[in-house]
Amino acid sequence: MDKHIRAIENLYGTEREHTAGEYAEAIRSTLAPLIPISYTENPILNILLTDKNAVMQEKGIHSDIKIDNVDLSYIEPIDITTIFGNLLDNAIEAAANADGDKYIFIKISAYHKMTVVHIENSCGKVKWKKRMPVSDKGKGRGIGLLNVKQSIDKYDGDLQLKQDGNRFVADLFLNS
């Protein structure tokens, strides 16, 4: 970065402002994917959502993220990563393998003293066992939802999963 800044300064110093401006814009475009979008006041969730949104774009998945002004400060960073990382990884995998329109919709809002999270994605056929999706990743893999459930339980929350045709929905509720 230091070399880039010196190059821009030198271009301005030699009265080549137009070239310096183009150079600065090229650097800004290169760095943009690395700078988290400010979806919430929670920096961990911002980093996670920015990262997952980039993965969605790479895989051709349309994303729609709507987050109300929600206080998530009561959720430990490890739980933010566990809950949202696992649910979004599952949604990305399902949407990427779905036929037709590939999408993920994320909505986070507050209702009284609860945080309500709705994640909806396109999907193919899902296998179920005891009201939970069954992983086909093999032995010792696919324990993400169990970890999500443990994190949600810390906040006296609830996770509801359902499939309706080519649409998979994860609704979770956390008590602050």
C-alpha positions as CSV (number, residue, x, y, z in Angstrom):
1,M,0.0,0.0,0.0
2,D,2.9,2.4,0.8
3,K,4.2,2.0,-2.7
4,H,0.8,2.8,-4.2
5,I,0.4,5.9,-2.1
6,R,3.9,7.1,-3.1
7,A,3.0,6.5,-6.7
8,I,-0.2,8.6,-6.4
9,E,1.7,11.4,-4.6
10,N,4.3,11.5,-7.3
11,L,1.7,11.6,-10.1
12,Y,0.1,14.6,-8.3
13,G,3.5,16.2,-7.8
14,T,4.2,16.0,-11.5
15,E,0.8,17.6,-12.2
16,R,-0.7,14.4,-13.7
17,E,-3.9,14.5,-11.5
18,H,-6.0,12.7,-14.1
19,T,-3.6,9.7,-14.1
20,A,-3.4,9.8,-10.3
21,G,-7.2,9.8,-10.0
22,E,-7.5,6.8,-12.3
23,Y,-4.8,5.0,-10.4
24,A,-6.4,5.7,-7.0
25,E,-9.8,4.5,-8.4
26,A,-8.1,1.2,-9.6
27,I,-6.7,0.6,-6.2
28,R,-10.1,1.4,-4.5
29,S,-11.8,-1.2,-6.8
30,T,-9.1,-3.8,-6.0
31,L,-9.5,-3.3,-2.3
32,A,-13.4,-3.0,-2.2
33,P,-14.0,-6.7,-1.7
34,L,-11.7,-6.7,1.3
35,I,-13.6,-3.9,3.1
36,P,-16.6,-5.2,5.0
37,I,-20.0,-3.6,4.2
38,S,-21.6,-2.1,7.3
39,Y,-24.8,-4.1,7.6
40,T,-25.0,-3.8,11.4
41,E,-23.1,-2.4,14.4
42,N,-21.6,-5.8,14.8
43,P,-18.2,-5.9,13.1
44,I,-18.0,-9.8,13.2
45,L,-21.3,-10.1,11.5
46,N,-20.3,-7.5,8.9
47,I,-17.2,-9.3,8.0
48,L,-19.0,-12.6,7.8
49,L,-21.8,-11.3,5.6
50,T,-19.4,-9.5,3.3
51,D,-17.4,-12.7,2.9
52,K,-20.4,-14.9,2.3
53,N,-22.0,-12.4,-0.1
54,A,-18.8,-12.5,-2.2
55,V,-19.0,-16.3,-2.2
56,M,-22.7,-16.1,-3.3
57,Q,-21.7,-13.7,-6.2
58,E,-18.9,-16.1,-7.3
59,K,-21.4,-19.0,-7.4
60,G,-24.0,-17.0,-9.3
61,I,-26.4,-16.8,-6.4
62,H,-28.6,-13.8,-6.1
63,S,-28.5,-12.4,-2.6
64,D,-30.8,-10.0,-0.8
65,I,-29.8,-8.9,2.7
66,K,-32.1,-6.8,4.8
67,I,-31.1,-5.9,8.3
68,D,-33.1,-3.6,10.6
69,N,-31.5,-1.6,13.3
70,V,-30.9,-4.5,15.7
71,D,-28.7,-4.7,18.7
72,L,-26.6,-7.8,18.5
73,S,-24.1,-6.8,21.1
74,Y,-25.4,-9.5,23.6
75,I,-24.3,-12.3,21.2
76,E,-20.8,-13.6,21.8
77,P,-18.6,-13.3,18.6
78,I,-18.1,-17.1,18.6
79,D,-21.8,-17.6,18.5
80,I,-22.3,-15.0,15.7
81,T,-19.7,-17.0,13.7
82,T,-21.2,-20.4,14.6
83,I,-24.8,-19.4,13.9
84,F,-24.5,-17.3,10.8
85,G,-21.4,-19.0,9.4
86,N,-23.0,-22.5,9.5
87,L,-26.5,-21.4,8.3
88,L,-25.1,-19.3,5.4
89,D,-22.6,-22.1,4.4
90,N,-25.6,-24.5,4.2
91,A,-27.7,-22.0,2.3
92,I,-24.9,-21.3,-0.2
93,E,-24.3,-25.0,-0.7
94,A,-28.0,-25.7,-1.2
95,A,-28.6,-22.8,-3.5
96,A,-25.5,-23.5,-5.6
97,N,-26.7,-27.0,-6.2
98,A,-30.3,-26.0,-6.9
99,D,-31.9,-26.1,-10.3
100,G,-33.2,-22.9,-11.8
101,D,-33.1,-19.6,-9.9
102,K,-30.4,-19.5,-7.2
103,Y,-31.1,-17.1,-4.4
104,I,-30.5,-16.4,-0.7
105,F,-32.6,-14.0,1.3
106,I,-31.5,-12.9,4.7
107,K,-33.6,-10.8,7.1
108,I,-32.7,-9.8,10.6
109,S,-35.1,-7.8,12.7
110,A,-36.1,-7.2,16.3
111,Y,-39.4,-8.1,17.9
112,H,-39.8,-7.0,21.5
113,K,-36.7,-8.3,23.2
114,M,-36.0,-10.9,20.6
115,T,-33.8,-11.0,17.5
116,V,-35.5,-12.7,14.6
117,V,-33.5,-14.1,11.8
118,H,-35.0,-15.4,8.6
119,I,-32.7,-17.1,6.0
120,E,-34.4,-18.4,2.9
121,N,-32.7,-20.1,-0.1
122,S,-33.4,-22.1,-3.2
123,C,-32.6,-25.8,-2.8
124,G,-33.0,-29.2,-4.3
125,K,-34.2,-32.3,-2.5
126,V,-33.4,-32.4,1.3
127,K,-33.3,-35.5,3.4
128,W,-34.8,-35.3,6.9
129,K,-34.4,-37.3,10.0
130,K,-36.0,-36.3,13.3
131,R,-37.1,-32.9,11.9
132,M,-33.5,-32.0,11.0
133,P,-31.8,-32.1,7.5
134,V,-29.4,-35.0,7.2
135,S,-26.0,-34.3,5.8
136,D,-24.6,-36.4,3.0
137,K,-21.0,-35.2,3.7
138,G,-20.0,-38.5,5.4
139,K,-19.1,-39.5,8.9
140,G,-17.7,-36.8,11.2
141,R,-19.0,-34.1,8.9
142,G,-22.3,-32.2,8.8
143,I,-22.4,-31.3,12.5
144,G,-22.9,-27.5,11.8
145,L,-26.6,-27.5,12.7
146,L,-25.9,-29.2,16.0
147,N,-23.4,-26.4,16.8
148,V,-25.9,-23.8,15.7
149,K,-28.5,-25.3,18.0
150,Q,-26.1,-25.2,20.9
151,S,-25.3,-21.6,20.3
152,I,-29.0,-20.7,20.0
153,D,-29.8,-22.5,23.2
154,K,-27.4,-20.2,25.1
155,Y,-29.8,-17.3,24.3
156,D,-32.9,-19.3,25.2
157,G,-33.7,-19.3,21.4
158,D,-35.3,-21.5,18.9
159,L,-34.5,-22.7,15.4
160,Q,-37.2,-23.8,13.0
161,L,-36.2,-25.4,9.6
162,K,-38.6,-26.3,6.8
163,Q,-38.7,-27.0,3.1
164,D,-41.4,-26.0,0.8
165,G,-40.7,-27.3,-2.7
166,N,-37.5,-25.7,-4.0
167,R,-37.4,-23.3,-1.0
168,F,-35.6,-23.9,2.3
169,V,-36.3,-21.7,5.3
170,A,-34.4,-21.3,8.6
171,D,-36.1,-19.1,11.1
172,L,-34.3,-18.5,14.4
173,F,-35.2,-16.5,17.5
174,L,-32.8,-15.3,20.1
175,N,-33.7,-13.7,23.4
176,S,-31.6,-10.7,24.4
